[in-house]
Amino acid sequence: MQNTIKAGLVWLRRDLRWQDNPALQFALACCAQVHCVFLFDTDILQPLPANDRRVAFIHASVEALDATLREQACMSRAGLIVLHGTARTEIPRLARLLQVQCVFAAHDYEPLARQRDEQVHVALAAQGVRLETVKDHVIWERRELLTQGGKPYGVFTPYLRAWLARTQAAPQTPRSPNQMLQLLAPRPDPYDTPVPSLTQLGFGAARPMSGIMTGSSGAQRMFDDFWERMDDYEQRRNYPAVKGPSYLGVHLRFGTISIRQLVAIALRRMLEGSTGATVWLSELVWRDFYFQILANFPHVAGGAFKPEYDRLQWEQGARANDHFIAWCEGRTGYPLVDAAMAQLNQTGYMHNRLRMVAGSFLVKHLGIDWRWGERYFAEKLNDFDLSANNGGWQWVSSCGCDAQPYFRIFNPVTQSQKFDAQGKFILRYLPQLRGLNAKHLHAPWQAKPVDLSAAGVVLGHDYPFPIVDHAQARAKTLLRYAVVNKSVQASAGVLQ
Ligand SMILES: Cc1cc2nc3c(=O)[nH]c(=O)nc-3n(C[C@H](O)[C@H](O)[C@H](O)COP(=O)(O)OP(=O)(O)OC[C@H]3O[C@@H](n4cnc5c(N)ncnc54)[C@H](O)[C@@H]3O)c2cc1C
């Protein structure tokens, strides 16, 4: 295969790194000359707000990758060709102009991306150019891990077991293409230009992603920082005021770090006996799990994994709309939920424990369709990934694979007392409650008027009254889900 293709084009999408990049490695291994392109895809960018943090992150990471490629290739005219337009026209046009025989890219599993790749594939084929795609974003993809019955997994624990066994039997070693980067071709005119600015792309200054460094070097520094804390992950990960998790989600989303690199290190540490690494590795496996769910059960992008749950009757009308807006804006009157939403709105990040609490609140306290929450998170999360976000929302609403049972309804007050006992996280985002003592911070409406006035808090003015009562909401949700549950039992012959 070595150098059998005269010229190839690597189309980078959500794999913005040069190290351990299978599409790039494949191209370098079989082409005499390799070009690299990144496309700011107008089909994706068009609906986004001008200050979208993710576009700014991608932009900075593309600039860094361009500089690294030129440096590694020891040639200033090498580097990334950066385009702005739609994939179905720009990629075939570039392939024709560069006279490449093959375009290389990483597999994408999202329905719209699959459609896009199919359109590009057809357009390239019409020009006699091949589109070769390879696995990159996950360790095991699609139907690579199946149950003994030959079916895709729908339950996490046996999947985890099978994943660990297979990964230990066939370790995934990250590879670096340093030597071969000399095969990178000089960028011909008119492509030998700097990366267009955010303004040229139609975007303005974005609010920063707090604490997130960009590009592969940023990802590596964040991982080095997490490595020091990895052994404590299990103890620290549930407390939103504590620096417990890795914050690498956005880097995994855009491929500025390799999943194989992370898995290799976590697995090694696990085998050395670290429970922190064991739990963190299992989170990376959840990521693979949801990717394979989306690939094998594409109906989840739009409907419940268990279709009978599509029959649930969600709240509708003006009250539901008002409740939804209050939830989005962090005005539910439940401090942990409101602080979580403020964190999301202000930074684009939300701690995992809070994604569960805030998500559950929307669905099981407000009775609102989980897809509304899924859409809001998709707009706001820096690390938004269709598969993980969808999996998370199906989990909190109990209608997905491996979901929590419908009758398990997080109490936002006890969650708050347990995971933010001193209210440190709450006060970071709701400073107006700072005069309340720790006991009342979790449920200000339970404080006596004298305590509220001593704290300078006027409910309904400085902070809202709760928009729903926990006990009533809980009872309503049990009724709502009982309908589905009865029909499930009936169809299984339990209630005959
Ligand atoms: C309602 C809801 C929505 C979510 N939406 C997303 C999303 O859009 N994108 C996303 O990456 N994760 C999502 N998650 C999963 C999880 O909350 C985030 O991955 C995690 O909080 C990211 O922070 P971190 O990088 O510090 O994670 P760490 O705790 O350091 O975990 C490391 C990595 O493992 C993966 N991971 C961790 N937990 C999960 C999980 N439950 N499912 C899948 N992958 C996981 C992520 O890639 C994460 O970056 C969602 C969870 C819920 C409950």
The ligand as a Gaussian input file, in Angstrom:
#p B3LYP/6-31G(d) Opt

LIG

0 1
 C      -28.416000      15.047000      30.824000
 C      -26.952000      14.786000      30.495000
 C      -26.389000      15.325000      29.345000
 C      -25.047000      15.064000      29.019000
 N      -24.529000      15.600000      27.858000
 C      -23.256000      15.297000      27.498000
 C      -22.715000      15.788000      26.284000
 O      -23.374000      16.458000      25.483000
 N      -21.410000      15.485000      25.997000
 C      -20.646000      14.726000      26.842000
 O      -19.469000      14.483000      26.539000
 N      -21.156000      14.225000      27.977000
 C      -22.414000      14.490000      28.350000
 N      -22.908000      14.010000      29.528000
 C      -22.064000      13.111000      30.344000
 C      -21.191000      13.812000      31.422000
 O      -21.982000      14.650000      32.204000
 C      -20.045000      14.622000      30.822000
 O      -19.314000      13.826000      29.921000
 C      -19.068000      15.125000      31.881000
 O      -19.738000      15.867000      32.853000
 C      -18.010000      15.995000      31.207000
 O      -17.135000      16.499000      32.149000
 P      -15.620000      16.003000      32.229000
 O      -15.000000      16.104000      30.894000
 O      -14.973000      16.734000      33.348000
 O      -15.845000      14.479000      32.574000
 P      -15.017000      13.373000      33.356000
 O      -15.808000      13.021000      34.558000
 O      -13.609000      13.737000      33.540000
 O      -15.143000      12.124000      32.354000
 C      -14.208000      11.959000      31.278000
 C      -14.924000      11.821000      29.970000
 O      -15.720000      10.649000      29.960000
 C      -16.878000      10.858000      29.159000
 N      -18.063000      10.715000      30.008000
 C      -18.157000      10.934000      31.332000
 N      -19.392000      10.628000      31.769000
 C      -20.094000      10.238000      30.695000
 C      -21.436000       9.793000      30.498000
 N      -22.303000       9.674000      31.506000
 N      -21.827000       9.501000      29.237000
 C      -20.968000       9.579000      28.202000
 N      -19.692000       9.987000      28.326000
 C      -19.261000      10.297000      29.566000
 C      -16.790000      12.282000      28.630000
 O      -16.206000      12.235000      27.357000
 C      -15.877000      12.945000      29.652000
 O      -15.210000      14.068000      29.146000
 C      -24.251000      14.260000      29.876000
 C      -24.833000      13.734000      31.039000
 C      -26.158000      14.002000      31.347000
 C      -26.744000      13.415000      32.611000

